[in-house]
Amino acid sequence: MTAGIRELTISEAMKEALADEMRRDDNVLMLGISIRAGTFPHTKGLYDEFGARRVLDTPLSETGCFGAAFGAAQEGLRPVLDFMYAGFSYYAGSEVFLQAGQYHFLHGSQHPVPMTMIGTCGAGRRVGNEHATLPYGALIHHPGIKVCMPSTPYDAKGLLKAAIRDNNPVFFLWHTTMMTVKGPVPEDDYVVPLGVADVKREGSDVTVLASGLQVHRALEAAETLKDEISVEVVDARSFEPFDLPCLLKSVEKTTRLVTVDEDFERAGFAAEVSALMMEHGYDLLDAPVKRVCHPPIPVPGGYMDAYTMPTTERIVAGIRDVCR
Amino acid sequence: MIRDVILPQLAMGMSEGTIVEWAVAEGAHVDRDAPFASIETEKVVNELPSPYRGFVHLCVEVGEAVPVETVIARIAETESEYRELVGSGSPQVAATSRITTAEPFAAATAAMAEAPARPPASAAATAEPDAAASGMIAAVAAPAPGRAGRVRATGLARRIAREHGLDLRSLTGSGPGGRIVRQDVLAALERKQATATATAPAPAAAPTAGTTAAPAMREKARVPLTGMRKTIADRMIRSKTTAAHTYAFFEVDVTNLVRVRNTMLDREKELGGRISMVSLHVKALSIACQQVPICNSTLTNDEVVVWDNVNVGIAVATPGRTEYESGLHVPVIRNVERQGVVEIDRRVRDLTERARNGRLSSAEMTDGTITLSSTAGFMPGQWSVSTPLINQPQVVNFQPGSPIQKPVVVDGEIVVRTMLPCGLSCDHRAMDGEPVGRFIRKLSDLLAHPELMLL
């Protein structure tokens, strides 16, 4: 292992980002549900280092803690609001989907809202519909909010730093089943900019766009098909802003696209990518675009979620379908 | 400054209102917030205070219902501005209900009175271009989606085809559902470069409606010599001026052949279709070619190549996009010498249909060794022979006409037989009369005595 690079989990990488930013900038503070106790490992120990003024537990009220964070942002602080589960943000629907993104515009650019919201999401932990919600499809639909989701510890630290430093409201999502996924993370202060995708595996026959856990499923699918079809895997990393030039460059090479989206199929991120491809990449496509998503049914409870979420097999089938 | 007073939306769902009373007179000075007008909407009367200070010019009648946001009055800051505003000719609107035409409306009606000029007269001297033709031609001017309907092709395939001027309608797709994909276009371009035969032409520019013409001439249409027409024109003139065309005309007694065909027609179901005369001609041609191989050859680069396999090209007249256009495609049935009539017939039907729908691929129009161009379809029931142009690089083109019944001498008696008038052209550079004569004799024998095709 090179000096300065350690194997960290995604949670550890997130904690490092939060601690770094709080040390770097006194205006950064954390609010949220059950963060002092460190119920999720990414907040463990932060209260000990930064104390009650920087790490605040809030009552179980999403509208309340949003209001506190929002107010803090307007006063010039940089709050990091931890919803615990990203789906809980829906309780503060108007606040998150309308106020957060629109406030700056409604007030003639006088009041930026430099707040970061974080929450875990994703199916596969048998947590049922309310805890598995992936809100990015709904978030990107509402103007003014940036949204990102890492698939590796390296990206987690870099994206969270970028989110905190951004002067816009940014929702940072992390996948519930990937808490303990390890990967190399440099010690130093680096940022993964929002709006930049990453080619996680090069290929020439088909582009597979994925995010979060599905990046790993896509890489597995690529490995399964390696003797048959050369698969390029692009990690979106940010949903808004979305790195369309990177995707177009990839599709120009491969002429085929499969978008993997763990969120519900209806009018989500994959649908948006499909529309963008028609508008900007029609002449590049040698086959219709395909999406592999969670079907438009609620996330089932218990072990059933393994049957509805995208899997390596479904991705392989999708790739084969566009390569006919 | 002159400012507009608009009818405000006084309630959710209000779409229009009526001035029931003006609280100011025309030209009067009004202070801001002073009573201005009473507006009725949905049985409720609202008082509107003046939004500005100045001299009032009223624009709407009492009792007139106007939509929300209509300019109901204009307020000029100074008296001189007011005089300029009304001095521009607008009649004053009385504060009472006397109806006079308000200026904006007068302006509108004036504009309508100057009816737009008639469309410029066509430069064509006398009668207008034929309406039906111009309508059809105008429709053709838009990109044609393909005669059989939409061409299914990916965006990428379309782009490559467009960049190279390749007509997608001439391709068959290998993608799902017959979709044309990039590979199909690239392959077609390769073949286009590799072969000397006619490539899929770019869609011809649409014939335009008649334009300028000399006084006594009336144009019906103009058909530019582009695309497929140009390709045909070029090949025809090249063939005519380079091949030493020599024509032979003869009649063949096809009475027996007709009877044989009828026997096949009686078994339409078993045979999977109605066997055509063309298929029988093709079969006969292939046997004759094997018997006189010089007629089954091609002449290129000062070399006559005599071929073992007989690939018969069938000339198919294809409909043009307008009544002034037509097309000609010659799809090729390969290796006819190995096929029975049923198989030949199936291929003839398939190729003919696809030729008419513009769905032949370039590969299906290459490597012919002899051409059959029947005119039976053009002039049925009429005795006619014609001089077919050789389809280069081949050296023989056989052109049977329509079979008709004629009085013929058989064993010293006049009997009624079905005779097939035929024309045949050959390239005298490649062969002389004797082999051609032999070929014609063999061919005639086969057509007159179809049982010989069993051998």
Interface residues (C-beta under 8 A of the other chain):
Chain A: T255 Y282 D283 L284 L285 D286 A287 R324
Chain B: T154 G155 L156 A157 R158 R159 G175 P176 V181 R182
